[in-house]
Structures are given as C-alpha cells and as structure tokens.
Amino acid sequence: MKARQWILVKHFEGEPKDEDLVLQEIDLPDQLNEGEVLLEGLYWTVDPYMRPYSKTYNPPITMFGEQLAKVIKTRNGEYPLGTVVLSMSGWRSHFISNGNDLKPISFDLGSTPLSYCLGTLGMPGATAYFGLMNLLEPKKGDKLILNGAAGAVGSVVGQLAKIHGCEVIAFVGDDSKLDWCKNELGFDHVFNYKKVDFSEVIQKVAPDGCELFFDNVGGNWYHTIINKHLKKYGKAALCGSIENYNDKEVKLYPSTNNSILAKELRIQGIIVNTFAKDWPKAFTEMNHFIREGKLKVKETTYEGFENMRSAFYGLFKGENTGKAIIKA
Amino acid sequence: MKARQWILVKHFEGEPKDEDLVLQEIDLPDQLNEGEVLLEGLYWTVDPYMRPYSKTYNPPITMFGEQLAKVIKTRNGEYPLGTVVLSMSGWRSHFISNGNDLKPISFDLGSTPLSYCLGTLGMPGATAYFGLMNLLEPKKGDKLILNGAAGAVGSVVGQLAKIHGCEVIAFVGDDSKLDWCKNELGFDHVFNYKKVDFSEVIQKVAPDGCELFFDNVGGNWYHTIINKHLKKYGKAALCGSIENYNDKEVKLYPSTNNSILAKELRIQGIIVNTFAKDWPKAFTEMNHFIREGKLKVKETTYEGFENMRSAFYGLFKGENTGKAIIKA
C-alpha cells in the first residue's frame, strides 16, 4: 500500500521554509511478517521542541514525532485489529511495526477525546504534572511564576497550580493568549511579556518574592527570577530554555549560585521520561479534573496529514493557542 | 570588670584591612541582675561566612560570631557556676547574658575536646553533615567533587563521603593541605587547584562525569562543574561562594539553566540552621566516628583573643588547615 511521510530535507535555518520539509509517497509491503502490525495514523502532534531537536539528526530523515495510530492489519497477538496506540514513529500516514515502539493508552480515557493523549493527557501534560507536583510541590498560597503560560505545558501547569491553591503570575506572548489565560483559565495575574518588563511587574504583584518558578524560557528569565524574585526556600523547575535554543555563542549572565545558597533554593530540571512509570496515575487524576471542568483543554486542530507542515510552522508564528493537533 | 570586644568599624571592601576591625575595652557592670550570668570566653571561631554576612549589619557593631564560654558568676538557676555553653554573643572576651542566647552542649561529648563544638561537632560540621547527607544523599560508588577540601566544612564532607563509599575528588589550595587530605584523610584524588586546571583534572579522573558536587567556592567552579562535569541526575549542594564574596562588580558567567534542564540536575543551597532540630543526632553520630578514628579533626589554633582578627583575615589567605579556633 501507499504511505505518505514528511521528509526533513535539511536543517532549518532562520524562518522554516516549505522546501525544508517535503511530503513523499512510499510503498509499504503488502504482506506482514509474523509479529508485525500495520498502523494508520489518526492524530499527530507538532511541538516546539522539534525545532531544536532536529539539529541532532542528519537530514534527509523522516521527520520524528509522536502519533496516535490504529492497528489496521495484524500478525501480533498483543495488538489486535482496531487497537489504538501511541508511537514515536514520526510523521507517517501509515507504518509497519514489530510492536516494540507501540504503547497502549495507559489509563481509562473514558469519553475524553482521544487526541488529548498527545497533549494534556500525553507528554506535555505529564511534563506539566511532574514538573509542578514532584519538583515544585505546590502548597496553598504559594506564588508561582510561569512563563510560556498559554502553551501545551504552561497552560496545564497554571491550571494544576490553581487547583492546588497557588497564586499564578503568568506570562504569554500575545493579547489573545492573555485573554484566554485570564478569563478562561483564571490565572491571577497575566501579562504580555512583550508589553511589560517582566521583572518590574513581578516586583509589583509579589513585592515579598515568590515561592515557585516553572521556567519554560530560560535565559534572562532564569537568572533574574532566581536572583531577584524567588524567596527563601524557593523552588524552580526548569522545563524549557527557548531563549537559549538558537544561541550561536555562549551568552553570559550574572551568577546565580550565591542566591541559590543564601536563599536555600532548590533548582531542578525536568525531563518527563524520568517519571514514566507514574504517567498512568497522573493521567487518571488529570482526566478526573478534565471531567469536572477544572482542567480546560484547548486544541487548535488542523485537518489532514498533508497540513502537518503548516501546523508545525504555525507554532513559530504564534498561530495556535493550546495544543496543536493534526487530524487524519 | 573590663571586657574586650572587636568592633567592625566599617564594611569590608576588597582585601580586609586592619582598620576595619578594632579592639576595644569596655566596662561591664559589677553587679548582676536577677536571672543574669557573667560569662568568660574559652574558645572563639572565625568562619568565611562572616565576611558576606557582615554586609547585613550597619557598622559600627560588635563583630558577631559564636563562642564557647564558661559561667563565672551567676544569678540564674539554669546556669550554675562553671557551666559551659555555646553563644552567638560575638567577638567578646566577657559578656553578661539573661540566658536567652545561651545553648548548653546538646549531645554527649565524652572525652572529645570541647573546642570541637565550634568545628566538626558544631556549625561547620553540621553544615557538612546535612549538606552531604540531606542534599546530596551519597551512595556507594558516587563520585563527589569537593573544593575547599581541607577546610572546616570540606574536610568533614570528604570524610563522611568516604565513610559512605564515595570516590572523593578533592581540591585544596596548597601542598601541605594536599598531603593531609591525601595521606591522612584518604581522599581518592587530591589536587592543588593553583597548580592544575581543575576542569582538566576532573575530566581525567572522571571522564564519564560525577554524581555529586559539594561547592564551597562558587564562581567559575560552580558554572564549569554544572555545565561540564555533573552527569545525568547529578546533585550539587551550594555551601560557599568564596570566589564571589569579595566581588565589587557583578561577574558574568555562562548560563547553567540549560545543563540543569537537560541533565535533570538538582541544585540546592544549604544553610545549616534549617536543620537545627537534627543537630544533636548528627553530632552523636559524628562523635562516634571521631572515637572510632574514622573522622579526623585538625584545628589551627590561635592563642589569645587579641589574635582573632589575624585568624579571621588568615581565612582569606588560605593560612589555616582544618578549623580555625581562637583560644583564650
């Protein structure tokens, strides 16, 4: 049968261009070997991490990434016809697997949309959950500084923090995201960082400092907040460093070690796979919050596998709010 | 009676100078009020933290600090004549107290020298103990990077790490300290940091990286070790930042946040008072190690209260090995 796949032809430079990623058609074998399954993609995800991470490959490659797929042919008893799985199989419409890279949905999804397994109930949601709950250990009344607050990770961090009684000081990059975070998600203080000095506004709303910081941006945000805005025993979870991803030279910043020492801060990095065994428990809890209406999910859905590239490029133009999903 | 005290006349700037700290004689009342005791200092301590901490005061002040003192006159039933206590009463030869700032020795010292209560069995020893045990959680086979390894804190950290089966990569500032750490304390790799490139030698003895870092120095050490020498899930305890204490301008360093994120490091500051309730338990355990000969103590003793300033200034010139103690 014919399968389509997106090929990363060369490394992105500056603004991603149409010729960097091209759609290709290939033939898949008609017969499966014993143990193999044929899968059809249902939903794909595009995420900002794909941009810096692509540098670790040598193009041309089939673009990497996660998808939700359905078994449409099987010679593997573990994966009967119709089974829905998650797979890091890349930007492919169909693919054959020996089962090793397939993960069944690991919790009771109930009536929650399947596509959420690529967002709030998937890798970004787990990142938010474990970064907040395990690293920051939020307590009622804690003030949390959160940048990238309208993103797939940030929007979940902020809402979980609200559920746990925190005061959320959130930063986003445009006014429609600000509106969403403020009026729908209920974050306490929301700022468009392009229109304010972030340090000044934090000082204003939290003159005595903040207990928690969930960092999606790095760079000046990290150094300034550690040194000026975290209070004694403050904690920071480092999740993203988008301000440094494209650095061509080593940037210099004021030291933070003195502040970490004097304020007895705890700074920790989060990579979500470290908590893999606890994902099902986290998703069960979060799905409960979703059903209760306490955890809101926004998806920007692009119809058609052929629109994956546009969806991906849209991430860097601020085109979508919440999770970007491509539907077959 | 006459009491002597050291007055911090003005804030230190750059290299500490003789005119910054001056010795003064004052009169103490001859009569005690009900509840008061008169104390005579037996031992005083000078520690590097005093330098940065002095900035939080407005000189002129009597220089702050801990001492071991003996009750030589009493109108307080809780403190009979001859009682030995610890007190944060500052650099004073004698002082009157209502008892509120006096602490009895909180564990069974046995035949261990009293002055150890200002060192290995006092604040520096507790700093070493809790920084290592609570923040770094050493495991058998962990490689520990330790700077200031011959100091009052560092020498205890390294020995406790050895007791817990770690491989200790230690740095000191001169060859006699190197000799002590290597041949008496048994640290695995000891270097005089003035004679080697610390990063190069760490790379050599631990090409795959280290699990643990106990930082007494800060500055380039902190930034280089976080970025280059800690491995995945590595931990750092920040205890001192002597490389930055005398900074007159903000120094800039390469960012560390990306490394903390990617390697999921845990960086934490230690200030020993946070663990105050657990000190007696720690000292009991450490005194046991001392009696068994597993934990060795070295003191550099300065005779005479009038030599406190020299002892203090000597800290910043690497003059002493082990704990600096002033004896009355």
Interface residues (C-beta under 8 A of the other chain):
Chain A: D215 G218 G219 Y222 H223 L238 C239 G240 S241 N244 V250 K251 L252 Y253 P254 S255 T256 N257 N258 I260 L261 A262 K263 E264 L265 R266 I267 Q268 G269 I270 I271 T274
Chain B: D215 G218 G219 Y222 H223 Y233 L238 C239 G240 S241 N244 V250 K251 L252 Y253 P254 S255 T256 N257 N258 I260 L261 A262 K263 E264 L265 R266 I267 Q268 G269 I270 I271 T274
